[in-house]
């Protein structure tokens, strides 16, 4: 626990270099330009201090002084409230509910499939999962067209959750093909953002080389 005690003056994020949940958390941190110590967790063995802090022994895990958070959804919403500028969720309660529903659907329909790649030895998806993920993304294609970001004129927690999935598509062996122009334009905009480039680990950068 001494390691964490020494870090309490600065937040610490335990993060895996290729974990999609860790990536979206790092993206929110970069978007808000938060000063944080990122502890990379590599390999199957977890640091003892992480195991002491998080009963589920999962990443990402955020430590902010005496507060320890796990589950990336809880973490990114906490960061948005703890550091309100720039805001990454709408103020209007109806819009906020719609964004939360979008986050739920992304996690249920997309992240659940992407987690298969995390658990596999080669980081790949099965042919069935590739088909399901592509179809699910394409079903949302028309929602990317009306505004610069997903359902919004401003970058949000929804974009921070979508972008890591779209970045990994070539790595998963997925080509969107025709009728994906709006998604391709969206990817160009989001991937060019300073925060997105800063959020990438070296291993994540290699996913598109």
N, C-alpha and C positions, 0 to 999 in steps of 0.2 A: 504493500500500500504506500510505501515511501515515495515511489515514482509518481503516483497520482498526487500525493500531498505537495510535491514540489511543483506540480503543474497547475495548482488550483487558481493561480493568478491569471492564467490564460485557459480558455476552454480547450478541451481535448476531444478529438473525434477518433475513435477506433474504426478503421476503414480498411476494406480489402481492395486491392488495386483494380480488380475486374468485376467486383460485385455491383450489380445494377442499383441496388438500394443505397449502397455507399456513394455511387456516382451521383444520384439525384441529390443526396445530402450535400456533397461537395459542390454541386452546381448552385444550390441555394446559398451556401456560404460565400462562394465567389461572387454571386450576383449582389449580395449585400456587403461585400468587401469586409468580411468579419475576420479579425485577427484570431487565429486558432492554431493549435498544435495538432497536426494529423499524425496519428500513430498507425503506420501501415501494418496490417496483420497478414503475414504470408505463410502459406503452408497450413497443415491441419492443426498444429499445436497453437493454442491461444495463450496470450500473455496471462500470467497469474493475476495481475491486477484487474484485467478485464473479467476474468472468471469470478473474482470476488465481487465486482461491481454489478454484473449483469447475471441474474439467476438463469437466464435462457442461453447464455454463452453465445450470443449472436452479434453480428455487425450489421449496420453501424451502431455504435454506442457513443452517446455524447455525455461528457462530463463537464458540468458548469458549476464550479465550486462544490457545494454539497448536494447538487442535483445530478442524478444520473438518469438518462433517458435511453430507451431502446425502442425499436420499431421506427423505421424511417419516416413513416407518415406522422407520427407523434413528434419526431425531431424537427421535421421541416416546418410544421405548423408552429411549434414553439419558437423556432428561430425567426419566423415571420412576425410573431407577436413581441418577442424580446427585442428585436431590431426592426422597428417599423418602417424604416426608409431604406430602399424603396419598398412600398407595400406590394406584396405578391398575391394578395387576395382582395377581392372587391369589398367595399364597405357595405353596399346594399345587401341585406340579409337574403333576399331571393336569389341574387346573382351568386352570393357566397354559397348558398345551398346547391345551386347548379354546378358550381366548380367542385364542391365536395363530392357530388354525385359523379362527376367526370373522373375525379381521382379514384373513387371506389371502382368504377368500371375499368379504368386503366389497370389498376392493381389486380382486379379479378380476372379480366380477360387477357391482358398482355403480360403482366409481371409473373403471373402464375405459370405461363408457358416459358418465359425467359429464365425462370429459376431452374428449369430442367437443364439448361446449358451450364449454369453454375455448378450443378451437382454432378454433371457428367465429367469424365476424365479429360475429354478433348475440348470442352467448351462448346460443343455443337448441339443442335436440336435434331430430334428425329424427324423423318419426313412428314409424319402426321402433325407434329407440333409446328413445323414450318408452314404447312398448309393452313392450319388453324390461325396462326398468328398473322399471316399475310391477309387472309380473308377478313379477320377482325379489324385490322388497320384499314383495309380498303373500304370496309363498311362505313368508316368515319371520314372518308376522303372529302366529301362535300363540306364538312365542318371546318376544313383548313382554308377554304377559299375566301370567305367573306372578310376576314380581318387579318392583320399582320401576324397575330398569334392565335392560339387556339381559343376561340370564342371571345377574344379580347383584343383591344388595341395595345395592351401592355403585357409584357412578359409576366407570367404567373407561376404558381406552384404546379399548375397543370402542365405548363411547358417544361418545367424542370423535371417532371416525371415522364413526359413523352420523349423528350430529346435523347435520353440515354438508350431507350429502346430503338429509336430510329437510327442512331449512330451505329448500333450493333447489327443492323440488318445484313450487311455483306458478310460479317463474321458468322452469322447464323445461316448463311446460304440462302437468303431471301431477296428476290428481285420483285419489286412492286409492279413493274411492267406498265402497260397502258392505263390511261385514265388516272394517273398518279401525279399529274403536273402540279396540282396545288400542294401536295405533300412534298414534292421535290423542291418547290419554291420555298416552302416553309423550312425545310432542312437547310437550304442555303442560307437563309436569314439567321436561323438559330445557331447553326454551327460556326458562323462568322463572329458571333458575339464574343467579346473579350472574356466574359465570365465563363462561357462554355469552353473556350480554349484553355483557360486556367484550371478548369475542373478536371481535365483529362490527366490520367496517369500515363506513364510511358507505355504500359501494356495496353491501355485503352487507345492511345494514339496508333499503335500498331494494328489495331483492328481494321483500319481503313487504308493501310499501306498496300 
